[in-house]
Amino acid sequence: MKKIILGFTLLGLFACTNKPVRETMDVDKALNYCAKQVNRTLNELKGDSGIDYTMMPRNIMDSLTTWHLRKAAKEEWTAGFWPGILWYDYEYTKDPRIKQEAEKFTQSLGFLSRIPAFDHDLGFLVFCSYGNGYRLTGNPEYKQVILATADTLATLFNPTVGTILSWPREVEPRNWPHNTIMDNMINLEMLFWAAKNGGDKKLYDIAVAHADKTMENHFRPDYTSYHVAVYDTITGDLIKGVTHQGFADDTMWARGQAWAIYGYMVCYRETKDPKYLDFLQKITDVYLKDLPEDYIPYWDFNAPNIPNEPRDASAAAVVASALLEASAFFNGTKGDEYWNAAVRMLKSLSSPAYQSESKPAFLLHSTGHWPNGSEIDASIIYADYYYIEALLKLSGFE
């Protein structure tokens, strides 16, 4: 995983200049809060009989105060986030006990490199866990797991369409012959990394093809995104763009747009192709222009009852992490604009309105799957993952 130094120095401004000051915040306070919450979670998981390292924190519903756990299994797409959080916490605290726990939880996901692909989520599962573990330890076994898993993910690529199949399980029930969801953009990072670190060079080509086809078909003329693009497997043509977790087919689901922003940030970082930078700016600007005052989006930008709609802290955390990194790609005021937007998101997420003092999670007020009625106004593990990732980028660790 590429190390990117994003520290900064605030320079004094002369009265004759209009250069904006880059905002900052007490990032150590926020990271110390995360460290405290990590220890609360570990104590909760230990219980009376010790930790079951195959059971991963998934969510805490609004009315509850303890983690709902899910088995680390091929069907559980969020299982890599908790080991990833532990690796990030270890990166900040240098606590050897946290490293040991990260290793044990990470090991529970090794089986994913040895079985056929269930769906596209292998990047979330393995690169968040083994990827961070390898970056911090250089453990050669971790590298082999990542490379093997990247090869497995590549088996879902359809060269006729030019994208990775996201949900094989939805092909027949929904008549979605080849479906690609926006979330899939995040999994390209593992393919890029593998291609540059001893894996098949074709993995790079697959990632680029997927990003290009998604850029072509997954967005409306105003650069808002569909959640799902459905393709014809024979011709490779787009059949339709629809939603699965957004409000409607023609609305901008907040986390879907967040995945797009993060994904195209990675695409530019890994390829340096200017078309990705230009596209990143377009999809970011449409996201930023309609944010609420606190920079935390409603779960869907076009939900009908705003301002009486749930927020999605997870989308804010994803975008904050992406924009801190992306700010280094843009010259002049655009880079400052993106940096400051990210810091404002993190300031809100680090405020009492969103921090989770009553629960062992980091954040409150995420929305998982509103149409399905699940994980609404909840603490969700991937919100915590991208929050601590963004804080580390802000502090200069990443």
C-alpha positions in Angstrom: 0.0 0.0 0.0 1.6 3.2 -1.2 2.9 5.5 1.6 1.8 9.1 1.0 3.0 11.9 3.2 0.2 14.4 3.6 1.6 16.5 6.4 1.6 20.3 5.8 3.1 23.5 7.1 0.9 26.6 7.5 2.7 29.6 6.2 2.1 33.2 7.3 0.0 35.0 4.8 0.8 38.5 3.5 -2.1 41.0 3.3 -1.5 41.3 -0.4 -2.3 37.6 -1.1 -5.6 35.8 -1.2 -4.2 32.3 -0.7 -6.5 30.5 1.7 -5.2 29.0 4.9 -5.4 25.3 5.1 -7.6 24.3 8.1 -6.4 22.0 10.8 -7.8 20.3 13.9 -6.5 18.5 17.0 -5.9 15.2 15.2 -4.1 13.6 18.1 -7.1 14.1 20.3 -9.3 12.4 17.7 -6.8 9.5 17.3 -6.5 9.1 21.1 -10.3 8.8 21.2 -10.1 6.1 18.6 -7.4 4.3 20.6 -9.7 4.4 23.6 -12.6 3.0 21.6 -10.5 0.2 20.2 -9.6 -0.9 23.7 -13.3 -0.7 24.7 -14.2 -2.9 21.8 -11.4 -5.4 22.6 -12.6 -5.6 26.2 -16.1 -6.2 25.0 -15.1 -8.9 22.6 -13.0 -10.7 25.2 -16.0 -11.3 27.5 -15.7 -14.2 29.9 -14.4 -16.8 27.5 -11.8 -15.0 25.4 -11.9 -13.5 21.9 -13.3 -15.5 19.0 -11.1 -14.1 16.2 -13.5 -15.2 13.5 -16.3 -12.9 14.8 -16.0 -9.3 13.6 -17.8 -6.1 14.8 -20.3 -5.0 12.2 -22.7 -2.4 13.7 -24.3 -1.0 16.8 -27.9 0.1 16.2 -29.1 3.4 17.6 -30.9 1.8 20.6 -28.0 -0.5 21.6 -24.6 -0.1 23.1 -22.7 -3.3 22.2 -21.4 -4.5 18.9 -23.4 -6.9 16.7 -20.8 -9.4 15.4 -20.7 -11.3 12.1 -18.7 -14.4 11.3 -15.7 -13.9 9.0 -17.2 -15.7 6.0 -17.2 -15.1 2.2 -20.7 -13.6 2.5 -19.7 -11.0 5.1 -18.3 -8.1 3.1 -17.3 -6.0 6.1 -15.1 -8.5 7.9 -11.8 -6.8 6.8 -12.6 -3.4 8.4 -12.0 -4.4 12.0 -8.6 -5.9 11.4 -7.8 -2.8 9.3 -8.8 -0.5 12.2 -6.5 -2.5 14.5 -3.6 -2.0 12.1 -4.3 1.7 11.8 -4.5 2.0 15.6 -1.2 0.1 15.9 0.3 2.5 13.4 -0.6 5.4 15.6 0.0 3.9 19.1 2.9 1.5 18.4 1.2 -0.7 21.0 2.5 -4.3 20.5 -0.6 -5.7 22.1 -2.7 -4.0 19.4 -0.4 -5.5 16.7 -0.9 -9.0 18.2 -4.7 -8.5 18.0 -4.5 -7.2 14.5 -2.5 -10.3 13.4 -5.0 -12.7 14.9 -8.1 -11.0 13.4 -6.3 -10.7 10.1 -5.4 -14.4 10.0 -9.1 -15.3 10.2 -9.5 -14.0 6.6 -6.7 -15.9 5.0 -9.1 -18.5 3.6 -10.4 -15.9 1.1 -7.2 -16.4 -0.9 -7.9 -20.1 -1.3 -11.5 -20.2 -2.4 -13.3 -19.1 -5.6 -14.6 -15.5 -5.7 -18.1 -15.1 -4.1 -18.4 -11.5 -5.2 -16.4 -8.3 -5.7 -15.8 -7.5 -2.1 -12.4 -9.2 -1.8 -10.6 -5.8 -1.9 -12.5 -4.6 1.2 -11.9 -7.9 2.9 -8.3 -8.5 2.2 -6.6 -5.2 1.3 -8.0 -3.4 4.4 -6.7 -6.2 6.6 -3.7 -8.0 4.9 -2.9 -4.9 2.9 -2.4 -2.7 5.9 -0.7 -5.5 7.7 1.9 -6.0 4.9 2.4 -2.2 4.7 3.3 -2.1 8.4 5.2 -5.4 8.9 6.5 -6.5 5.5 5.3 -10.1 6.4 5.9 -12.1 3.2 2.9 -14.4 4.0 0.6 -11.4 3.9 1.9 -10.4 0.5 1.2 -13.9 -0.9 -2.4 -13.7 0.4 -2.9 -10.3 -1.3 -1.5 -11.6 -4.6 -3.6 -14.7 -4.6 -6.7 -12.8 -3.7 -6.1 -10.3 -6.5 -6.0 -13.2 -8.9 -9.2 -14.5 -7.5 -10.9 -11.2 -7.9 -9.8 -11.0 -11.5 -11.8 -14.2 -12.3 -14.9 -12.0 -12.1 -13.7 -9.7 -14.9 -15.8 -10.0 -18.1 -13.6 -8.8 -21.0 -16.7 -8.4 -23.3 -18.2 -5.9 -20.9 -14.9 -4.6 -19.5 -15.8 -4.6 -15.8 -15.8 -6.9 -12.9 -19.0 -8.7 -12.0 -20.1 -7.5 -8.6 -22.9 -9.8 -7.5 -23.1 -13.2 -9.2 -25.9 -14.0 -6.8 -28.1 -11.2 -8.3 -27.7 -12.3 -12.0 -30.8 -14.4 -12.2 -33.2 -13.1 -9.4 -33.0 -9.6 -10.7 -32.3 -10.3 -14.4 -29.0 -8.4 -14.1 -26.9 -10.4 -16.5 -23.6 -8.6 -15.7 -24.0 -6.2 -12.8 -21.3 -3.8 -11.6 -21.9 -1.6 -8.5 -20.1 1.6 -7.6 -18.6 0.0 -4.5 -16.4 -2.1 -6.8 -14.2 0.9 -7.6 -12.6 0.5 -4.1 -11.5 -3.0 -4.9 -9.4 -1.8 -7.9 -6.7 -0.6 -5.4 -5.8 -4.2 -4.6 -5.4 -5.0 -8.4 -3.2 -2.0 -9.0 -1.0 -2.9 -6.0 -0.7 -6.6 -7.0 0.3 -5.7 -10.5 3.1 -3.5 -9.1 4.3 -5.9 -6.4 4.9 -9.2 -8.2 1.5 -10.1 -9.5 0.3 -10.5 -13.0 0.6 -7.3 -15.0 -2.8 -8.0 -16.5 -4.3 -7.0 -13.1 -3.4 -3.4 -13.9 -5.1 -3.6 -17.3 -8.2 -5.0 -15.6 -8.4 -2.2 -13.1 -8.0 0.4 -15.9 -10.6 -1.2 -18.1 -13.1 -1.4 -15.2 -12.5 2.3 -14.3 -12.9 3.4 -17.9 -16.1 1.5 -18.5 -17.5 2.7 -15.2 -16.6 6.3 -16.1 -18.4 5.8 -19.4 -21.6 4.2 -18.2 -22.0 4.7 -14.4 -22.6 8.5 -14.4 -25.3 10.9 -15.5 -24.5 14.0 -17.5 -24.3 16.0 -14.3 -21.7 13.5 -12.9 -23.9 12.0 -10.2 -23.7 8.2 -10.2 -26.0 5.2 -10.4 -25.4 2.6 -7.8 -25.7 -0.3 -10.3 -24.9 -0.6 -14.0 -26.4 -3.6 -15.7 -24.7 -4.9 -18.9 -25.5 -7.3 -21.7 -23.0 -10.2 -21.4 -23.2 -10.9 -25.2 -22.7 -7.4 -26.6 -21.1 -5.7 -23.5 -23.6 -2.8 -23.9 -25.2 -1.0 -21.0 -28.7 -2.1 -20.4 -29.6 0.3 -17.6 -28.5 2.2 -14.6 -30.4 1.5 -11.4 -30.1 1.8 -7.6 -30.0 -0.9 -4.9 -29.3 1.2 -1.8 -30.2 4.7 -2.9 -33.6 6.3 -2.9 -34.4 5.9 -6.6 -32.7 5.1 -9.8 -32.2 8.8 -10.7 -31.0 10.0 -7.2 -27.4 10.4 -5.9 -26.9 7.9 -3.1 -24.3 9.5 -0.8 -22.1 6.5 -0.2 -22.1 5.5 -3.8 -20.8 8.9 -4.9 -18.3 8.6 -2.0 -17.0 5.3 -3.4 -16.6 6.9 -6.8 -14.6 9.8 -5.4 -12.3 7.5 -3.5 -12.0 5.1 -6.4 -11.0 7.7 -9.0 -8.6 9.2 -6.5 -6.8 5.8 -6.4 -7.0 5.5 -10.2 -5.2 8.8 -10.7 -2.6 8.0 -8.0 -1.8 4.7 -9.6 -1.9 5.7 -13.3 -1.2 9.4 -13.3 -3.6 9.5 -16.2 -5.0 13.1 -16.4 -8.4 11.9 -17.5 -8.9 10.4 -14.0 -7.9 13.7 -12.3 -10.4 15.7 -14.4 -13.1 13.2 -13.7 -12.3 13.1 -10.0 -12.8 16.9 -9.9 -16.2 16.7 -11.6 -17.6 14.0 -9.4 -16.2 15.6 -6.3 -17.6 19.1 -7.0 -21.1 17.8 -7.5 -20.9 16.1 -4.2 -19.6 19.1 -2.3 -21.9 21.7 -3.7 -25.1 20.4 -1.9 -23.6 19.3 1.4 -25.3 20.4 4.6 -23.6 23.0 6.7 -21.7 20.4 8.8 -20.4 18.7 5.7 -22.0 15.3 6.6 -24.4 14.2 3.8 -27.9 12.9 4.1 -28.0 9.3 3.1 -29.2 10.2 -0.3 -28.8 13.8 -1.7 -32.3 13.6 -3.2 -34.2 11.9 -0.4 -37.6 13.5 -0.2 -37.8 14.6 3.4 -34.5 16.5 3.9 -33.7 17.8 6.4 -35.6 15.1 8.3 -33.6 12.3 6.7 -30.9 10.2 8.2 -27.3 11.3 7.7 -24.5 9.0 6.5 -21.3 9.5 8.5 -19.7 6.7 6.6 -19.9 8.6 3.3 -18.3 11.6 4.9 -15.4 9.5 6.3 -14.8 7.9 2.9 -14.8 11.3 1.1 -12.6 12.9 3.8 -10.0 10.2 3.4 -10.1 10.5 -0.4 -9.9 14.3 -0.5 -7.0 14.7 1.9 -5.0 12.6 -0.5 -6.5 14.2 -3.6 -5.7 17.7 -2.4 -2.0 17.0 -3.2 -2.9 16.3 -6.9 -4.4 19.7 -7.6 -2.5 23.0 -7.9 -3.7 26.2 -6.5 -7.0 26.8 -4.8 -8.7 23.6 -5.8 -6.2 21.6 -3.7 -6.9 23.9 -0.7 -10.6 23.6 -1.3 -10.5 19.9 -1.1 -8.2 19.8 1.9 -10.4 22.2 3.8 -13.6 20.3 2.9 -12.0 17.1 4.3 -10.9 18.8 7.5 -14.4 20.2 8.0 -15.9 16.8 7.6 -13.4 15.4 10.1 -14.2 18.2 12.5 -17.9 17.4 12.4 -17.2 13.7 12.8 -15.0 14.4 15.7 -17.6 16.5 17.5 -20.1 15.3 20.2 -22.8 15.2 17.5 -21.1 12.2 15.8 -18.6 10.7 18.3 -19.9 7.7 20.1 -19.0 8.1 23.8 -22.0 5.9 24.8 -20.8 3.0 22.6 -17.5 1.4 21.8 -17.7 2.5 18.1 -16.0 5.6 16.8 -19.0 7.2 15.1 -22.7 7.5 15.2 -25.2 8.3 12.4 -24.3 6.1 9.5 -26.9 4.6 7.1 -26.3 1.2 5.6 -29.2 0.1 3.5 -32.2 2.5 3.8 -34.5 0.8 1.2 -34.0 -2.5 3.0 -34.6 -0.9 6.4 -31.3 -2.1 7.8 -28.5 -0.2 9.6 -30.3 3.1 9.7 -28.8 5.8 12.0 -26.3 3.2 13.3 -22.6 2.9 14.1 -21.1 0.9 11.3 -17.6 -0.6 11.1 -16.6 0.8 7.7 -17.4 4.3 8.9 -14.9 3.9 11.7 -12.3 2.4 9.3 -12.3 5.3 6.9 -12.5 7.8 9.8 -9.3 6.6 11.4 -7.7 6.3 8.0 -8.5 9.9 7.3 -7.2 11.0 10.6 -3.9 9.3 10.0 -3.6 11.0 6.6 -4.3 14.3 8.3 -1.6 13.6 10.9 1.0 12.7 8.2 1.2 9.0 8.9 -0.2 7.8 5.5 
